[in-house]
Every structure is written in structure tokens, then in C-alpha cells.
Amino acid sequence: MKKKELDELKSECLECKKCPLGETRINIVFSDGNPETARAILIGEAPGENEDKTGTPFVGRAGKLLNEFLEKAGISREKDLYIINTVKCRPPKNRVPTDNEKKACEKFLLKQIEIINPKILIFCGATALKSFFDKKIPISKIRGEVLELEIGGEKRKCIPIFHPSYLLRYHSLEEGSPRYLMLEDLKKIKELLN
């Protein structure tokens, strides 16, 4: 049932030209994961070059690193997650999407959340966090915290985590390092999904 609704929404998204990103994309990057079994939605920033080419979120270097961390935490990308971005089309030169671009895509984003109705929303990186949480708090201060936010008219559990592209700059797994904290946050998410 969810798949049918999402397929209809994706068809609508394919026709969308509400912002300039629709003119420059190769593909829309609608989602990844199994909508029928997903218990969490992971929301990224925007598609990058590899995502634009393939139509799948998180497939570049950052995506490979995300997959490694998910596996270490015992979270299945294919079964536990439905993965989306704040916008469905790649911003030129991988820049952060503008507020107007996010606004143009908001309808699709909120409808995906409504259809999947996840136990948890995972905000992957600062841009995803700022799309739903308007307080000026750096992600480094609230990553790993369980937030209760009203999204699409419903209270939802949300957890911000570092974006894996941020982790590409850090290689240490020492206690307190960004990679250590990411793994801890994903383990907490795994517990909340059980």
C-alpha cells in the first residue's frame, strides 16, 4: 500500500519544476530503502553528483561511510531505513539548498514522512536539522539527543546525527571523536528501533 502511494508521489515529483533545480538535474533522487519495513527515515541534505547520476541517495564516498557505520551499529539500510533528502534535485556544485528550494520540495518531503510514518526521524547533518528545528544550536551540541518535534501536524521523535561527509575529514575512532560519537548515536537509534 505504501509503495503505491509513494510511486504516485514520485511520478508527481518527476514533473516538478517549482524551482530552478528541476531544470539542471539529471535525475530526481526520491528515496532508498524499503517503505514497507522501514522504522526510521534518514533525511540528508541534498543529492550530490553521484546521487544525481544514479537517482539514489547516499551512494558516493559519504554514502559508503554511512553504510559502514550503519552496519557497525546493526542497522539495516535495506530494511530499517527509508532514506530521503530535504530536496530531490542536486543543487549546482553541491551547494547547500536555499530556503526557497527546500520550500518547493517540502510537500514531497512531508508526504513521504506521512506515508512511512516512522518511529524515528534521523536528521543527517545541519541542513536537515535546520529544515525542521529553527533554534540556532549547532548540530555538534545536540547530535544524539532525542527531540520531540511537531512535523506534518504530528509529534515525532527526531535525532540529529553528523553528516558522513563531515566524518570524511576525521579518521580517529577515539572516544569523543566525531566518528566515535556517530557510532554511539547510531547505536542509540538501533536501541530505540527495537
Protein Blocks (a to p, Z undefined) as FASTA:
>chain_A
ZZmmmmmmmmmmmmpckbfklmmpmbdcfbgcjfklocbdcddfbdcfklmmnopahkbf
mlmmmmmmmmmnopafklmpccddfbfbdcehhiacdfklmmmmmmmmmmmmmmnopabd
cdedjklmmmmmmcfcdfklmgoiacdddeehiacdddddddfklmmmpcbfcehiaklm
mmmmmmmmmmmmZZ
